[in-house]
Structures are given as structure tokens and as C-alpha cells.
Amino acid sequence: MNLTFFGADRSVTGSCHCVDVNGKRILIDCGMQQGRDEIDNSVFPFNAADVDFVIVTHAHIDHSGRLPLLYKKGFKGVIYATRLTAQLLSIMLLDSAHIQESEAQWQNQKSRRSGSQLKEPLYTIEDVMNCMQLVKTYDYETRFKVTDGVECRFADAGHLLGSAMIELWLTEGQITKKIVFSGDIGNKNKPIIKDPSFIKEADYVVTESTYGDRNHEGEGEYTSELAEILDQTFAKGGNVIIPAFAVGRTQELLYYFRIIKEQQMVKTNPNFEVVVDSPLAKQATEIYSGDLTGYADCEAMEAECHGENILKFPNLRLSHSTEESRALNLDMTPRVIISASGMCDAGRIRHHLKHNLWRPECTVVFVGFQAVGSFGRTLLDGANKVKLFGEEIAVRAKIVNFKGMSSHADLNGLKEWLSAYEPRPQHVFVVHGDEDVVPEFTETLLQMGFDAHAPEFSEVYDLAAGVIRKPGFTPERKKRVEQESQIFAELRKAGEKLLEVIARNKGGANRDLREFTNELVRLADKWDR
């Protein structure tokens, strides 16, 4: 009866924990490593074909993003999840596969020209479709048998629609142990979804620690604050640009905008348009507008019972095509534009920032955590100028940070959740936190009277005996070269070559120079997005 740690150990992303019991191997999550946490997403530290079951806490890619790769490498078991997690997985994994295939296609265009080895995508859309055939769903509070000696129950984690804490009862021989995996514990009093559940008994707890060193700031009345920002911005003729994650945060914002519209809280332009410019966000919003029975909070369910759509309101537009997205920046009508990615490192939001950051009448509103090194963090830190698509852009728009609008429990929330266990668990494992946060939160738990430690990658813990069988280690993170900087260096080199060609054409015939000029203008207009 062993517990092995294969991801999010003294790091935030790539959640993957493994329970071995009665000769069966069960994974809890199979997430993508992202950013500075990445070791190598293409390699598992175990044989995928040896895995019998996967139980998924929720659909965020750092908890689910390598499920199709697991299938591709030989896993053919059962994947357990809640009903709405399964629905979100179907769109988020397909979106991820599209990114994997597109990146491989772009890289292979260069590789063919240079004679280099072709790159295989991490997984394909076909892998996702086959992987989703393995998913079996259970709703919250239903205790079900996984295999001989293993029973499971999902409890509402209050983090994302369908997100779950996992309760596992493990029996091997004469020994039975209960272990709880927290998944990502949600923040309280968020719209649409319920507050996180409290579990009162367990022998072992594996807990996240994302905000284990601090409490959220600025919890407040978001609708009135948003309405005030809209009034001030629309009065100046500007746009309100909101970078937001496509699943979860975007739908939360739509909920707030519906209230603002119903209560006519914006006086300067009460019929203002809200555009959600993200294909993934559009699909997620459709799921959030479906059957939420057993998953939504009382207010959302009451609205649904009265035939109301909690995320729809007049003058809401869900943009899908790139043509629609580009057209937004040609129309100067003041509006709200919600777009991904939430940290502004990729996606359509960068185009909207390019066309709005330099305008002093506009406002950029951040509604989520901005990691160190992200483009969003650069703006929050007060940059006067930034580069987007090779062009230097002055930052004249007003930058607003909505602190506290987090989907994770803060330090007090984590302490409250763990304090509900009576008696204290035999041991607590601290995971899913930055390398400097995890030890700090572990020390907090020790001071509270818990027996706790922060496991390292590949550590094996014997749950029956209550001892570490094999110590872990800190793996060397993958050294990543920022793709954008590579691409831009090639673009700059091509531009320098173009200048050389222009110089060599000095003194040419006017007719030839006019044709050359027109071609360059057409090219510049095509890429000036």
C-alpha cells in the first residue's frame, strides 16, 4: 500500500500522484507541467501501460493535460471524474491537442527545409477522442468501487465547475486506510459554484498549498467596482480589456456583468457590449449554461429553475473566428473585451493589448494571478513601454488589478479546511505550491499540531507502515527557450535582409520601385494585426 509522488512536488503544476494497492496502480491526476515547473512532458517516470485507473480532480490542464499522452503510451484502463469535469475535459483536451499539433506542424516546416528531425506532437486530436472513451463519471457524494479493496467518493472542491476532492478507502490484507486528495481547494463565496466541502476524517491527507504563505487581498463587491470602472472608461470613449482564463474566470465575469446589466449600474452606456473573444471560452460558457444540477450554488440553481440563463444578457457576443476578433480593433465603439490567455503570454488578448494599451482612454483589468515573468505581471509592475509582435507599444491605458478574485483558497482557507479533521490525520503531505511556499506552509501545519512534510519527486511512502520507503529528489527542470524570442530573432534577420535588398535597389526604375513598394505595403497591412 504505497503512495508515490510523480508531479507538483515542491512545484505548482503537473499534478500526478500514484497509489499502489493489491497489485493495482491508480493515478490521481495526470497533469501537464507548465512554465518553470517543466521537467519533460513527453516522458512519464513509470510505464503508462501499468496504470489501471486514473481519478481526476478537475479539468484544469495542470491536473489533466497529459491524459491523452498516457493513452498514447499504452494506458487502456478507466478514467473516473465527475460529470461536469468530463464535459470540460472534452473541450480543454481537444484545445490542448490542437495546440500540440499546430506547434509540431510549424516546427516541422522549418525542420524539412533544414533536414532536421521532425517533431511529433505530444498527442493528437485522435488521441483525445480515444482517451475520452475511457471516462466514467460519478456525481458528488456517491461512493463507488474502483477495484477490489479500493472505494472512492468525490466531494465538491469549490474550485472549478465539477472540481472534486477525492476520498479513497484502501484495504490490503487486514489493514484499511483512508486517504484524501484535496485537489485544488476553492475560494469561498464565488458565483455559480458551491463553497468547498469539509471532510472530517482521514488517516492521510494530500493537500495543495498554492496560497500557503498569504491571504487574498481586496475581497469586495466586484459588481459595483466593475461598474465604476466601466462608467469611467466609457465616459472617455475607451474599451475595457480583461485578460481572463477561458474556463472558470470568464464565466464568473459574465455572471457579474449580468447583474450589472440587470441593475443598470452603468449610467454612461447602460447597453454596453461585452465580447468574449475565445473559442474555448465560448464552448466552456455553453457547458456552464447547461444542466448544473448538483453542481451549482443555490442562487444559480434558483435562476435556472426560473428558466433564466445565469450567463446571458443583452448585447453579449461570443466571438469565434479570427476575422471577428480582428474586426473588434477596427471598430472604435467602446465595449468590454474578455479574452485569453489570462496572463497575456499568448492568444488573442495580445492583439487587443496592442490596439488598446497606447490609448489613455482605455482600461486593462486583471482578474487573476500574474506569475513572475509573465507579460501581465510586467504591466502590473508598471512598465511604461512593452513589445508586442515586434512593435514597441506605449502603456498609457489605466491598469487595474482586482486582487482577491482567486479560485484558490488562501492561507486562512487552507488552515480552516485542514482544521475540520477530527481527530488529526496520521500524516499530511504538502504539494502543489511554489518551492519557497511549500516549506513555509508545512511549517505552519507543524505549528498547528499536524504531522506533515513536503515530499519530493518520486518519493515512495508506505501508507500501511506510515514510513518513507524511498526518498525523493529535486529533478533538474527543463531549460526552456522562449519560442517567441526565437521566432522574432528570425523575423528580425529577415527584416535586415529586406533592408539590404531595398538599399541595392536605390536608383532603380520608378516603375519597379513602385511595384516593390506596393508589395511591401500589402505585406505590412496583412501582418499589422
C-alpha positions as CSV (number, residue, x, y, z in Angstrom):
1,M,0.0,0.0,0.0
2,N,2.3,2.7,-1.3
3,L,1.9,6.4,-2.3
4,T,4.3,7.8,-4.9
5,F,4.7,11.4,-5.9
6,F,5.1,12.0,-9.6
7,G,4.2,15.7,-10.0
8,A,3.5,19.0,-8.4
9,D,6.1,18.1,-5.7
10,R,7.5,21.4,-4.5
11,S,6.1,23.0,-7.6
12,V,2.7,24.1,-8.7
13,T,1.9,22.3,-12.0
14,G,1.9,18.8,-13.3
15,S,-0.1,17.2,-10.5
16,C,0.3,13.4,-10.5
17,H,0.2,11.1,-7.5
18,C,0.1,7.3,-7.5
19,V,-1.4,4.7,-5.2
20,D,-0.3,1.1,-5.5
21,V,-2.6,-1.3,-3.7
22,N,-3.5,-5.0,-4.2
23,G,-1.3,-5.2,-7.3
24,K,-3.3,-2.3,-8.9
25,R,-1.9,1.1,-9.8
26,I,-4.1,4.2,-9.5
27,L,-3.1,7.7,-10.6
28,I,-4.6,10.7,-9.0
29,D,-4.5,13.3,-11.8
30,C,-2.1,13.3,-14.8
31,G,-1.3,17.0,-15.3
32,M,0.8,19.0,-17.7
33,Q,4.0,20.6,-16.3
34,Q,4.0,24.2,-17.3
35,G,6.5,27.1,-17.3
36,R,9.4,26.9,-14.9
37,D,8.0,23.6,-13.4
38,E,8.5,21.6,-16.5
39,I,10.9,18.6,-16.5
40,D,9.8,16.9,-19.7
41,N,6.2,16.5,-20.5
42,S,6.9,13.8,-23.1
43,V,8.3,11.3,-20.6
44,F,6.5,9.5,-17.7
45,P,8.5,8.2,-14.8
46,F,6.5,5.0,-15.0
47,N,5.2,2.6,-17.6
48,A,1.8,4.0,-18.8
49,A,0.5,0.5,-19.6
50,D,1.0,-0.5,-16.0
51,V,-1.6,2.1,-14.8
52,D,-5.0,0.5,-14.2
53,F,-7.1,3.6,-13.2
54,V,-6.9,7.4,-13.2
55,I,-9.1,9.5,-10.9
56,V,-9.2,13.2,-12.0
57,T,-9.8,16.0,-9.5
58,H,-10.7,18.6,-12.1
59,A,-10.3,19.7,-15.8
60,H,-7.5,22.3,-15.5
61,I,-4.6,21.3,-17.8
62,D,-2.1,21.2,-14.9
63,H,-4.2,18.3,-13.5
64,S,-5.4,16.6,-16.7
65,G,-3.3,17.7,-19.6
66,R,-1.3,14.5,-20.1
67,L,-4.2,12.1,-20.0
68,P,-4.1,11.7,-23.9
69,L,-0.4,11.1,-23.7
70,L,-1.0,8.4,-21.1
71,Y,-3.4,6.7,-23.5
72,K,-1.0,7.2,-26.4
73,K,1.7,5.4,-24.4
74,G,-0.4,2.4,-23.6
75,F,-2.9,3.2,-20.8
76,K,-6.3,1.4,-21.5
77,G,-7.9,1.5,-18.1
78,V,-10.7,3.5,-16.7
79,I,-10.7,7.3,-16.0
80,Y,-13.0,8.4,-13.2
81,A,-14.3,12.0,-13.0
82,T,-17.4,14.0,-12.1
83,R,-19.9,14.5,-14.8
84,L,-19.1,18.2,-15.4
85,T,-15.3,17.6,-15.2
86,A,-15.8,15.1,-18.0
87,Q,-17.6,17.7,-20.1
88,L,-14.9,20.3,-19.6
89,L,-12.2,17.7,-20.3
90,S,-13.7,17.1,-23.7
91,I,-13.1,20.7,-24.8
92,M,-10.0,21.5,-22.9
93,L,-8.0,18.4,-24.0
94,L,-9.1,19.0,-27.6
95,D,-7.9,22.6,-27.4
96,S,-4.6,21.3,-25.9
97,A,-4.2,18.8,-28.7
98,H,-4.9,21.4,-31.3
99,I,-2.0,23.5,-29.8
100,Q,0.3,20.4,-29.8
101,E,-0.4,19.6,-33.4
102,S,-0.1,23.3,-34.6
103,E,3.2,23.7,-32.8
104,A,4.6,20.5,-34.3
105,Q,3.4,21.5,-37.8
106,W,5.1,24.9,-37.5
107,Q,8.3,23.3,-36.2
108,N,8.3,20.7,-39.0
109,Q,8.0,23.3,-41.7
110,K,11.4,24.5,-40.6
111,S,12.8,21.0,-40.0
112,R,12.0,19.9,-43.5
113,R,13.9,22.8,-45.0
114,S,16.9,22.3,-42.8
115,G,16.9,18.5,-43.0
116,S,16.4,18.2,-39.2
117,Q,14.5,15.5,-37.4
118,L,10.7,16.0,-37.5
119,K,8.9,16.8,-34.2
120,E,6.0,14.6,-33.1
121,P,3.1,16.3,-31.3
122,L,2.8,15.3,-27.6
123,Y,-0.6,13.9,-28.6
124,T,-3.2,14.4,-31.3
125,I,-6.9,15.1,-31.5
126,E,-7.5,11.4,-32.3
127,D,-5.6,10.5,-29.0
128,V,-8.0,12.8,-27.1
129,M,-11.1,11.3,-28.7
130,N,-9.9,7.8,-27.8
131,C,-8.9,8.8,-24.3
132,M,-12.3,10.3,-23.6
133,Q,-13.9,6.9,-24.4
134,L,-12.3,5.6,-21.2
135,V,-14.0,8.2,-18.9
136,K,-16.6,7.0,-16.5
137,T,-18.5,9.6,-14.3
138,Y,-19.9,9.8,-10.8
139,D,-21.5,12.7,-9.1
140,Y,-20.6,14.1,-5.7
141,E,-21.1,12.1,-2.6
142,T,-21.6,8.8,-4.4
143,R,-19.3,6.1,-3.0
144,F,-18.2,3.6,-5.7
145,K,-15.9,0.7,-6.1
146,V,-12.8,1.2,-8.1
147,T,-11.4,-2.3,-7.8
148,D,-11.1,-4.9,-5.0
149,G,-10.0,-3.2,-1.8
150,V,-10.5,0.4,-3.2
151,E,-13.6,2.6,-2.9
152,C,-13.8,6.2,-3.9
153,R,-16.0,9.3,-3.3
154,F,-15.9,12.8,-4.9
155,A,-16.5,15.8,-2.6
156,D,-17.1,19.3,-4.0
157,A,-13.8,21.3,-4.0
158,G,-15.4,24.6,-5.0
159,H,-12.6,25.5,-7.3
160,L,-14.0,24.9,-10.8
161,L,-17.2,23.6,-12.1
162,G,-17.1,19.9,-11.4
163,S,-13.9,20.1,-9.3
164,A,-13.5,17.4,-6.6
165,M,-11.6,16.3,-3.6
166,I,-11.0,12.6,-3.7
167,E,-11.7,10.3,-0.7
168,L,-10.1,6.8,-1.1
169,W,-10.6,3.9,1.2
170,L,-7.8,1.4,0.7
171,T,-7.9,-2.2,2.1
172,E,-5.0,-4.6,1.8
173,G,-5.0,-7.7,3.9
174,Q,-6.3,-6.7,7.3
175,I,-5.3,-3.1,7.0
176,T,-7.7,-0.3,5.9
177,K,-6.5,3.3,5.4
178,K,-8.4,6.3,4.2
179,I,-6.5,9.0,2.2
180,V,-7.9,12.3,0.9
181,F,-6.5,14.2,-2.0
182,S,-7.6,17.9,-1.8
183,G,-7.2,18.7,-5.5
184,D,-7.4,22.5,-5.7
185,I,-9.4,23.9,-2.8
186,G,-11.7,26.7,-3.9
187,N,-12.2,30.2,-2.5
188,K,-15.4,30.9,-0.7
189,N,-18.4,33.0,-1.8
190,K,-17.7,32.6,-5.6
191,P,-20.6,32.8,-8.0
192,I,-22.1,29.7,-9.7
193,I,-20.2,27.0,-7.9
194,K,-20.6,26.0,-4.2
195,D,-18.1,26.6,-1.4
196,P,-15.6,23.8,-0.8
197,S,-16.7,20.8,1.2
198,F,-15.2,20.0,4.6
199,I,-14.1,16.4,5.2
200,K,-13.8,15.4,8.8
201,E,-11.8,12.2,8.9
202,A,-8.9,10.6,7.2
203,D,-5.7,8.7,8.0
204,Y,-3.7,10.7,5.4
205,V,-4.3,13.9,3.5
206,V,-2.5,15.2,0.4
207,T,-3.1,19.0,0.4
208,E,-2.4,21.7,-2.1
209,S,-0.6,24.8,-0.9
210,T,-0.8,27.4,-3.7
211,Y,-1.5,30.3,-1.4
212,G,0.0,28.7,1.7
213,D,2.1,31.8,2.5
214,R,-0.5,34.6,2.2
215,N,-4.1,35.7,2.3
216,H,-6.1,37.2,-0.5
217,E,-6.3,41.0,-0.7
218,G,-9.1,43.2,-1.8
219,E,-12.1,40.9,-1.4
220,G,-15.0,43.1,-2.2
221,E,-18.2,43.9,-4.1
222,Y,-17.0,43.2,-7.6
223,T,-20.1,44.3,-9.4
224,S,-20.0,47.9,-8.1
225,E,-16.3,48.1,-8.6
226,L,-16.6,46.8,-12.2
227,A,-19.5,49.1,-12.9
228,E,-17.5,52.1,-11.7
229,I,-14.5,51.2,-14.0
230,L,-16.9,50.8,-16.9
231,D,-18.6,54.1,-16.3
232,Q,-15.3,56.0,-16.1
233,T,-13.8,54.3,-19.2
234,F,-16.9,54.6,-21.4
235,A,-17.2,58.2,-20.5
236,K,-13.8,58.7,-22.1
237,G,-14.7,56.7,-25.1
238,G,-12.4,53.8,-24.3
239,N,-12.5,50.0,-24.2
240,V,-12.2,47.8,-21.1
241,I,-9.9,44.9,-21.8
242,I,-10.0,41.9,-19.5
243,P,-7.4,39.1,-19.8
244,A,-9.1,36.1,-18.3
245,F,-8.7,32.3,-18.3
246,A,-11.2,30.8,-20.7
247,V,-12.7,28.3,-18.3
248,G,-13.9,29.4,-14.9
249,R,-12.9,33.0,-14.6
250,T,-14.6,34.1,-17.9
251,Q,-17.9,32.6,-16.8
252,E,-17.5,34.2,-13.3
253,L,-17.1,37.6,-15.0
254,L,-20.2,37.0,-17.2
255,Y,-22.2,36.3,-14.0
256,Y,-21.1,39.7,-12.6
257,F,-21.9,41.5,-15.9
258,R,-25.4,40.0,-15.9
259,I,-26.0,41.6,-12.5
260,I,-24.6,44.9,-13.6
261,K,-26.9,44.9,-16.6
262,E,-30.0,43.9,-14.7
263,Q,-29.4,46.5,-12.0
264,Q,-28.5,49.2,-14.6
265,M,-25.3,50.0,-12.7
266,V,-23.5,51.6,-15.7
267,K,-25.0,55.0,-16.4
268,T,-22.9,56.4,-19.3
269,N,-23.6,53.4,-21.5
270,P,-26.2,51.0,-20.0
271,N,-26.4,48.9,-23.2
272,F,-22.7,48.4,-23.4
273,E,-21.5,45.4,-25.4
274,V,-19.5,42.5,-23.8
275,V,-17.4,40.4,-26.2
276,V,-15.9,37.1,-25.2
277,D,-13.2,36.6,-27.7
278,S,-12.0,33.0,-27.2
279,P,-13.3,29.8,-28.9
280,L,-12.5,27.7,-25.8
281,A,-14.3,30.2,-23.6
282,K,-17.3,30.1,-25.9
283,Q,-17.5,26.3,-25.5
284,A,-17.0,26.4,-21.8
285,T,-19.8,29.0,-21.4
286,E,-22.1,26.6,-23.2
287,I,-21.3,24.0,-20.6
288,Y,-21.8,26.4,-17.7
289,S,-25.2,27.3,-19.3
290,G,-26.3,23.6,-19.3
291,D,-27.5,21.2,-16.7
292,L,-25.8,22.2,-13.4
293,T,-28.0,20.1,-11.1
294,G,-25.9,19.0,-8.1
295,Y,-23.0,21.3,-9.0
296,A,-24.2,24.9,-8.9
297,D,-24.9,27.0,-5.8
298,C,-28.5,27.8,-4.6
299,E,-28.6,31.2,-6.4
300,A,-27.6,29.8,-9.7
301,M,-30.0,26.8,-9.4
302,E,-32.9,29.1,-8.5
303,A,-32.2,31.2,-11.6
304,E,-32.0,28.0,-13.7
305,C,-35.3,26.8,-12.2
306,H,-37.0,30.0,-13.4
307,G,-35.7,29.5,-16.9
308,E,-33.0,32.2,-16.6
309,N,-29.6,31.8,-18.1
310,I,-27.2,33.0,-15.5
311,L,-24.5,33.9,-18.0
312,K,-26.6,35.5,-20.8
313,F,-27.7,39.1,-21.0
314,P,-28.4,41.7,-23.8
315,N,-25.5,42.7,-26.0
316,L,-23.3,39.8,-25.1
317,R,-21.4,38.4,-28.1
318,L,-19.3,35.2,-28.1
319,S,-16.6,35.7,-30.8
320,H,-15.2,32.6,-32.5
321,S,-13.4,33.4,-35.8
322,T,-10.1,35.3,-36.2
323,E,-11.9,37.6,-38.6
324,E,-14.4,38.6,-35.8
325,S,-11.5,39.1,-33.4
326,R,-9.6,41.4,-35.8
327,A,-12.8,43.4,-36.6
328,L,-13.1,44.4,-32.9
329,N,-10.0,46.5,-33.2
330,L,-11.3,48.3,-36.3
331,D,-14.5,49.4,-34.6
332,M,-14.0,52.3,-32.1
333,T,-17.3,51.7,-30.3
334,P,-16.5,51.4,-26.5
335,R,-17.0,47.9,-25.2
336,V,-15.8,45.2,-22.9
337,I,-13.5,42.6,-24.4
338,I,-12.7,39.4,-22.4
339,S,-10.0,37.3,-24.0
340,A,-7.4,34.7,-23.2
341,S,-4.8,34.0,-22.1
342,G,-5.2,35.2,-18.5
343,M,-1.5,36.1,-18.1
344,C,-1.2,37.6,-21.6
345,D,1.6,35.4,-22.7
346,A,-0.2,34.0,-25.7
347,G,-3.6,34.1,-27.5
348,R,-5.9,36.8,-28.8
349,I,-5.5,39.0,-25.8
350,R,-2.1,40.2,-27.0
351,H,-3.7,41.6,-30.2
352,H,-6.2,43.5,-28.1
353,L,-3.5,44.9,-25.9
354,K,-1.5,46.0,-28.9
355,H,-4.5,48.1,-30.1
356,N,-5.6,49.4,-26.7
357,L,-2.6,49.8,-24.4
358,W,-1.4,53.0,-26.0
359,R,-4.9,54.7,-25.6
360,P,-5.2,56.7,-22.4
361,E,-9.0,56.4,-22.5
362,C,-8.8,52.6,-22.2
363,T,-8.6,50.4,-19.1
364,V,-7.0,46.9,-18.7
365,V,-8.4,45.0,-15.8
366,F,-6.5,42.0,-14.4
367,V,-8.7,39.4,-12.6
368,G,-6.3,36.6,-11.8
369,F,-2.8,35.8,-10.6
370,Q,0.0,37.1,-12.8
371,A,3.1,34.9,-12.4
372,V,6.6,36.5,-12.2
373,G,7.9,36.8,-15.7
374,S,4.5,36.8,-17.4
375,F,3.5,39.7,-19.7
376,G,0.6,40.5,-17.4
377,R,3.0,40.8,-14.4
378,T,5.1,43.2,-16.5
379,L,2.1,45.5,-16.9
380,L,1.1,45.3,-13.3
381,D,4.7,46.2,-12.2
382,G,4.3,49.5,-14.0
383,A,6.0,49.1,-17.4
384,N,5.9,52.3,-19.5
385,K,6.6,50.5,-22.7
386,V,6.2,46.9,-23.9
387,K,6.9,45.0,-27.1
388,L,4.1,43.2,-28.9
389,F,4.7,41.5,-32.2
390,G,8.0,43.2,-32.6
391,E,6.5,46.7,-32.1
392,E,7.1,48.9,-29.1
393,I,3.8,50.0,-27.5
394,A,3.5,52.8,-25.0
395,V,1.4,51.9,-21.9
396,R,-1.0,54.8,-21.5
397,A,-4.1,52.8,-20.6
398,K,-5.2,52.6,-16.9
399,I,-4.1,49.3,-15.4
400,V,-6.3,47.9,-12.7
401,N,-5.7,44.8,-10.5
402,F,-8.7,43.0,-9.0
403,K,-7.0,41.4,-6.0
404,G,-8.8,38.6,-4.3
405,M,-10.6,37.3,-7.3
406,S,-9.0,33.9,-7.0
407,S,-10.3,30.4,-7.4
408,H,-7.9,29.1,-4.8
409,A,-8.3,29.1,-1.0
410,D,-5.8,31.4,0.7
411,L,-3.8,30.6,3.8
412,N,-6.7,31.1,6.2
413,G,-8.9,28.9,3.9
414,L,-6.4,26.1,3.8
415,K,-6.0,26.2,7.6
416,E,-9.8,26.1,8.1
417,W,-10.2,23.2,5.7
418,L,-7.5,21.1,7.4
419,S,-8.7,22.1,10.9
420,A,-12.0,20.3,10.2
421,Y,-10.3,16.9,10.5
422,E,-11.1,15.5,13.9
423,P,-9.1,13.7,15.0
424,R,-6.0,14.9,13.2
425,P,-4.8,12.8,10.3
426,Q,-2.0,10.4,10.8
427,H,0.1,12.5,8.3
428,V,-0.3,15.4,5.9
429,F,1.6,15.6,2.6
430,V,2.0,19.2,1.3
431,V,2.1,19.5,-2.6
432,H,1.1,21.9,-5.4
433,G,2.9,25.0,-4.3
434,D,6.0,27.1,-5.3
435,E,9.3,25.7,-3.9
436,D,9.5,28.5,-1.4
437,V,5.8,28.3,-0.4
438,V,5.6,24.6,0.3
439,P,8.1,24.5,3.2
440,E,6.6,27.6,4.7
441,F,3.1,26.1,4.7
442,T,4.5,22.8,6.0
443,E,6.0,24.7,9.0
444,T,2.6,26.3,9.6
445,L,1.0,22.9,9.8
446,L,3.6,21.6,12.2
447,Q,2.9,24.6,14.4
448,M,-0.8,23.8,14.3
449,G,0.0,20.3,15.6
450,F,-0.2,18.3,12.4
451,D,2.4,15.7,11.4
452,A,3.4,16.9,8.0
453,H,6.1,17.1,5.4
454,A,6.7,18.2,1.8
455,P,7.5,15.1,-0.4
456,E,10.0,15.4,-3.2
457,F,9.6,13.9,-6.7
458,S,9.5,10.1,-6.8
459,E,9.2,9.7,-3.0
460,V,7.5,6.4,-2.0
461,Y,5.5,6.4,1.2
462,D,4.3,3.2,2.8
463,L,0.7,4.0,3.9
464,A,0.3,0.8,5.9
465,A,3.5,1.2,7.9
466,G,3.5,5.0,8.0
467,V,7.1,5.4,6.8
468,I,9.0,6.7,3.8
469,R,10.2,3.7,1.8
470,K,12.2,5.6,-0.8
471,P,13.3,9.3,-0.5
472,G,12.6,11.6,-3.4
473,F,14.8,14.2,-5.1
474,T,14.6,17.5,-6.8
475,P,14.8,16.9,-10.6
476,E,16.5,19.3,-12.9
477,R,13.9,21.4,-14.6
478,K,13.8,21.5,-18.4
479,K,15.7,24.5,-19.7
480,R,13.2,26.2,-22.0
481,V,14.0,28.6,-24.8
482,E,11.2,31.1,-25.2
483,Q,9.7,30.2,-28.6
484,E,8.6,33.8,-29.3
485,S,12.1,35.2,-28.9
486,Q,13.5,32.5,-31.4
487,I,10.8,33.3,-33.9
488,F,11.3,37.0,-33.5
489,A,15.1,36.7,-34.0
490,E,14.4,35.0,-37.3
491,L,11.9,37.7,-38.3
492,R,14.4,40.4,-37.4
493,K,17.0,38.7,-39.5
494,A,14.6,38.5,-42.4
495,G,13.9,42.2,-41.9
496,E,17.6,43.1,-42.1
497,K,17.9,41.1,-45.3
498,L,14.9,43.1,-46.7
499,L,16.6,46.4,-45.9
500,E,19.7,45.2,-47.7
501,V,17.6,44.4,-50.8
502,I,15.9,47.8,-50.5
503,A,19.4,49.5,-50.4
504,R,20.5,47.6,-53.5
505,N,17.5,48.9,-55.4
506,K,18.4,52.5,-55.0
507,G,18.5,54.2,-58.4
508,G,16.2,51.6,-59.9
509,A,13.4,52.4,-62.4
510,N,10.5,54.2,-60.8
511,R,8.0,51.6,-62.1
512,D,9.9,48.8,-60.4
513,L,10.3,50.7,-57.2
514,R,6.6,51.5,-57.1
515,E,5.7,47.8,-57.6
516,F,8.2,46.8,-54.8
517,T,6.7,49.4,-52.5
518,N,3.2,48.3,-53.1
519,E,4.1,44.7,-52.3
520,L,5.7,45.7,-49.0
521,V,2.7,47.8,-48.1
522,R,0.4,44.9,-48.7
523,L,2.6,42.6,-46.6
524,A,2.8,45.1,-43.8
525,D,-1.0,45.6,-43.8
526,K,-1.6,41.9,-43.7
527,W,0.5,41.4,-40.6
528,D,-0.4,44.7,-38.8
529,R,-2.9,43.0,-36.5
